[in-house]
Amino acid sequence: MSARGATVRVGVISDIIAVRGNNDREAWAEALPETATLRPGGVSIVVVHDLKTLPAAAVRGARVVVAGHSHQPRKEVRGGILYFNPGSAGPRRFRLPIAVGRLEIAAGRVRASLIDLGSPRAARRRDIIAP
């Protein structure tokens, strides 16, 4: 299945924000932007595949930057901005954990969590890698 097929299928359930990644080289990917900005609950979130390609101007006014190129689950605050990598929920890559990220926004506040899916036990407990 192509990435486009996956997006269409999931899009039936919820709105999807997609940006072009380093492996999105086919013609269908030309329509994907390099970055996207959304504002759920009034919180500005910038989405990009690889932080190295993010222009500094793109983060002005952002509270959160989401990037996933490294597949390494991580969350850190730099310069008042939360940089968030949700990890990868697909097949294990290298020695990285299988994980997903969750951003919860309420009353203008952002709560970020990383959830380990690497083992059936961890998935049942919804282990949080970093609160």
C-alpha positions in Angstrom: 0.0 0.0 0.0 1.3 3.4 -0.8 1.5 6.1 1.8 -1.2 8.0 -0.1 -3.5 5.0 0.3 -2.8 4.9 4.1 -3.6 8.6 4.4 -6.9 8.3 2.5 -8.0 5.3 4.7 -7.1 7.0 8.0 -8.6 10.3 6.7 -12.0 8.7 6.9 -11.7 8.6 10.7 -10.1 12.0 11.3 -8.5 15.0 9.7 -4.9 14.3 8.6 -2.0 16.7 8.5 0.8 15.3 6.4 4.1 16.8 5.3 6.6 15.4 2.8 9.3 13.1 4.2 12.7 12.1 2.8 11.3 9.0 1.2 8.2 10.7 -0.4 9.6 10.9 -4.0 6.7 9.7 -6.1 4.4 12.1 -8.0 1.6 11.9 -5.4 4.0 13.4 -2.8 4.5 16.6 -4.8 1.2 18.0 -3.3 2.5 17.5 0.2 4.0 20.7 1.8 7.4 20.7 3.5 5.9 22.2 6.7 2.4 22.7 8.0 1.1 24.9 10.8 -2.1 24.1 12.7 -3.7 25.8 15.7 -5.8 23.3 17.7 -7.2 25.0 20.8 -5.3 28.2 19.9 -1.9 26.5 20.3 0.4 27.0 17.3 2.0 23.6 16.2 4.5 23.4 13.3 4.9 20.0 11.6 8.0 19.1 9.6 9.6 15.8 8.7 13.3 16.8 9.6 14.2 19.6 11.9 17.3 20.2 9.8 15.1 21.4 7.0 13.0 23.8 9.2 13.6 27.5 8.5 14.1 29.5 11.7 11.2 31.8 10.6 8.8 28.9 10.6 9.0 28.5 14.4 8.2 32.1 15.3 5.1 32.1 17.4 5.0 28.3 17.6 4.5 26.6 20.9 5.2 23.1 19.6 7.3 21.7 16.7 6.6 18.1 15.7 9.2 16.2 13.6 9.8 12.5 13.1 12.7 12.0 10.8 15.0 10.2 13.4 12.2 7.9 14.6 13.7 8.5 18.1 10.9 9.3 20.6 11.8 12.6 22.3 10.4 15.6 23.8 12.3 18.6 25.0 11.7 22.3 25.5 14.2 24.7 23.9 13.7 28.5 23.8 10.2 28.1 25.2 9.2 25.7 22.3 8.3 22.0 22.8 10.2 19.9 20.2 8.3 16.6 19.9 9.2 13.4 18.0 6.5 10.8 18.5 8.8 7.9 17.4 7.7 5.2 15.1 4.8 2.8 15.5 5.9 0.6 12.6 8.4 -2.2 12.6 11.4 -1.7 14.9 14.1 0.4 13.4 17.7 -0.1 14.6 17.5 -0.3 18.4 14.8 2.4 18.7 11.6 1.7 20.8 8.3 1.2 19.0 6.3 4.2 20.2 3.7 6.7 19.5 3.3 10.2 20.8 0.3 12.0 22.2 -0.3 15.7 22.5 -3.2 16.8 24.7 -4.3 20.4 24.5 -6.8 21.9 27.0 -7.3 25.5 28.0 -4.2 26.6 26.0 -2.0 24.1 27.8 -0.1 21.3 26.1 0.7 17.9 27.7 3.0 15.7 25.7 3.5 12.0 26.3 5.4 9.2 24.6 3.9 5.7 24.8 6.0 2.5 24.4 4.3 -0.1 22.2 7.3 -2.4 22.0 5.9 -5.3 23.9 2.4 -6.6 24.5 2.9 -5.9 28.2 4.0 -2.3 27.6 1.2 -1.7 25.2 -1.4 -2.9 27.7 0.1 -0.7 30.4 0.5 2.2 28.0 3.9 2.8 29.5 5.0 6.4 29.2 8.6 6.7 28.1 8.8 10.3 29.2 6.0 12.2 31.0 
